[in-house]
Amino acid sequence: MDTEVLRVSQINLNLTKKWKYISTLPTILFCLLGLGNIFVIISHLTDDSSKKGVTRGGRQLATSTFHSTVIIKGAVHIFTIVFVRATIFLKREQVTQFFGEFKTLVEQWSSFSSQAALSSDKTKSVGIISTRSEGRLRVELIILCISFIILTADMWEGYLSDRAASLTSSLVIVIPPMLGYVHAIFPFLLTFFLNWYVEILRGLINSSNFALVEMKIQLYHRLSDNVSSFVRLFGTCIVIDMAHSVMRIVFCAYFVASFASEPVRNVRGMISDVFTVVGYFYFLFMICKKGSQLEGGSGDFIKICENGFGESEKLYGSFLFRPRHPKLRKIYLDTDYFRVNLGLITPIVGTVTTNLIVLMQFQNGDKT
């Protein structure tokens, strides 16, 4: 009997190890594909004669500025994708620990919500806990997937129908944007966690049950710690992804302006680029808005704690200064480079406008 149990345990251990290796295989292959694509882009960039065979959306690249922009755009795509995937892969144990702490936070929040609902109305039934933005996030993700399929099919159709296009053209012009559309899921991953943080903050602010104040404070500290872990894990990835989004907006806006100035306009290419500009502006706004909501919500919660809590209007400020309760601090999405909030939108718009003007000046200089 003991021998059979030992044999079964060994089999389960072997299966666990095999599954662990198998689960890491897609990430490794994805990164290798991206790195291989970067080498192709570099070799293509150093080959001046390759400019003649490169096309985009069935149109041969006419100027050196346009050609260089396409090459840089593809390189930025691949670098961002590989960097984010490799970072998450190398920190997979920390990500697993973070997600476990996140699940514990959500479970404690669910327990708190149930107690608060039952104490306020004992006849009220408590439903499944979810965020208010969950339905909207699902719809946006579905729209993203449908758009990804349509835009990818359009790019491949344009490439395959162009007899002058070479294999290198697909590796430089088609595959990088396609992988970029896949990478667009990453902002939704960030938004999933940020939605929960904002939802928990709203619940702590709106709950007026004074008997659960102790639990509120504990939840707030856990929330603050989890946000700090979130920033430590994904902070650099957020910076790289936002820089990638800004560059993609600049490049696609430049492509739209270039196509619009041509005698024969590439309508399909313009539609694709306009959609990309709008989509990535929305991604940036979505993340920045959540950062501002976290700042504002945490500030409101601290004010409530300092000024009074609950229906009894008992002052709660003295409770915060007890030794066993550390002082409450506002929650920020602070990366090593900048603070993520709506204050970033203005410099982003200025950066996009400035770089677009510079690119168009280079474009006009090439034509003269």
Residue pairs with C-beta under 8 A, 6 or more apart in sequence:
24 89
24 92
27 85
27 88
27 89
28 89
30 81
30 85
31 82
31 85
31 86
31 89
34 78
34 81
34 82
34 85
34 179
35 78
35 82
37 74
37 78
37 171
37 175
37 176
37 179
38 75
38 78
38 79
38 82
40 168
40 171
40 172
41 71
41 74
41 75
41 78
41 171
41 172
41 176
42 75
44 50
44 54
44 71
44 168
44 171
44 172
45 68
45 71
50 168
51 61
51 64
51 67
52 60
53 164
53 165
53 166
53 168
53 169
54 60
54 61
54 67
54 70
54 166
54 168
54 169
54 172
54 173
55 61
55 159
55 162
55 164
55 165
55 169
55 173
56 70
56 173
56 255
56 269
57 155
57 158
57 266
57 268
57 269
57 272
58 158
58 161
58 162
58 266
59 266
59 269
60 164
61 67
61 70
63 363
63 366
63 367
64 366
65 359
65 362
65 363
65 365
65 366
66 258
66 363
66 366
69 251
69 254
69 255
69 359
70 172
70 173
71 172
72 251
73 176
73 177
73 247
73 248
73 251
74 172
74 173
74 176
74 177
75 176
76 244
76 247
76 248
77 176
77 177
77 179
77 180
77 183
77 244
77 248
78 176
78 179
80 180
80 183
80 240
80 241
80 243
80 244
81 179
81 180
81 182
81 183
83 237
83 240
84 183
84 186
84 237
84 240
84 241
87 236
87 237
88 95
88 237
91 233
94 233
95 233
98 226
98 229
98 230
98 233
101 225
101 226
101 229
102 193
102 196
102 226
104 222
105 196
105 200
105 219
105 222
105 223
105 226
106 129
106 196
108 218
108 219
108 222
109 129
109 200
109 203
109 219
110 129
112 203
112 207
112 212
112 215
112 216
112 219
113 126
113 129
113 203
114 126
115 212
115 215
116 203
116 207
116 209
116 212
117 124
117 126
118 124
118 126
119 209
119 211
119 212
120 209
131 137
131 195
131 196
131 198
131 199
132 199
133 191
133 195
133 198
133 199
134 195
137 188
137 191
137 192
137 195
140 188
141 185
141 188
144 184
144 185
144 188
144 279
147 181
147 275
147 279
148 181
148 182
148 184
151 177
151 181
151 272
151 275
152 178
152 181
154 268
154 272
155 174
155 177
155 178
155 272
156 174
158 268
159 165
159 169
159 170
159 173
159 174
180 248
183 241
184 279
184 283
186 237
186 241
187 241
187 245
187 283
187 286
187 287
190 234
190 238
190 287
191 286
191 287
191 290
193 230
194 287
194 290
194 291
194 294
195 290
197 223
197 226
197 227
197 230
197 290
197 294
197 331
198 290
198 293
198 294
198 297
200 219
200 223
201 223
201 293
201 294
201 297
201 298
201 301
201 331
202 297
204 216
204 219
204 220
204 301
205 297
205 300
205 301
205 304
207 216
208 310
208 311
209 310
210 309
210 310
210 311
210 312
210 314
213 309
213 310
213 316
213 319
217 305
217 319
217 320
217 325
217 328
220 298
220 301
220 328
221 326
221 328
223 331
224 298
224 329
224 331
227 294
227 331
227 333
231 333
231 334
231 335
235 334
235 335
235 336
236 335
236 336
238 287
238 333
238 335
238 340
239 335
239 336
239 337
239 338
242 284
242 287
242 340
242 344
245 280
245 283
245 284
246 284
246 348
246 351
246 352
248 276
248 280
249 276
249 277
249 280
249 281
249 352
250 351
250 352
250 355
250 356
250 359
252 273
252 274
252 276
252 277
252 280
253 273
253 277
253 352
253 356
254 356
254 359
254 360
254 363
255 269
255 270
255 273
256 270
256 273
256 274
256 277
257 356
257 360
258 363
259 265
259 266
259 269
259 270
259 273
260 270
284 344
284 345
284 348
285 342
285 345
287 340
288 340
288 341
288 342
288 343
288 344
288 345
289 342
290 333
291 332
291 333
291 339
291 340
291 341
291 342
292 341
292 342
292 343
294 331
294 332
294 333
295 330
295 331
295 332
295 341
297 331
298 329
298 330
298 331
299 330
301 328
302 328
302 329
302 330
305 316
305 317
305 319
305 320
305 328
306 316
306 317
306 320
307 315
307 317
308 314
308 315
308 316
309 316
319 325
320 327
320 328
321 327
332 339
332 341
333 339
333 340
333 341
334 340
338 344
